Amino acid sequence: MTNISVQKANSDAANAANKVTLGKDIRAKWDKFSEIEVGALKSEDDLVTQLVSKYSLDKPQAQTEAKALVNGRSF
């Protein structure tokens, strides 16, 4: 493996670990989400839409809460 290949593999592994951690954090805060639903989330906007739907939050509140939990992490 080249150095670039190793770096990409390490980056991919780190992204996968971050996604798992983010999913666990989402389910810990909002227990109405199933693992499948969390796995289907592709963005913070998806999370906001689901929060509005499942928890009857107004959109600004859902955006604030989602942004605080996601905190720049990628899906």
Secondary structure, 3 states (H helix, E strand, C coil): CCHHHHHHHHHHHHHHHHHHHHHHHHHHHCCCCCHHHHHHCCCHHHHHHHHHHHHCCCHHHHHHHHHHHHCCCCC
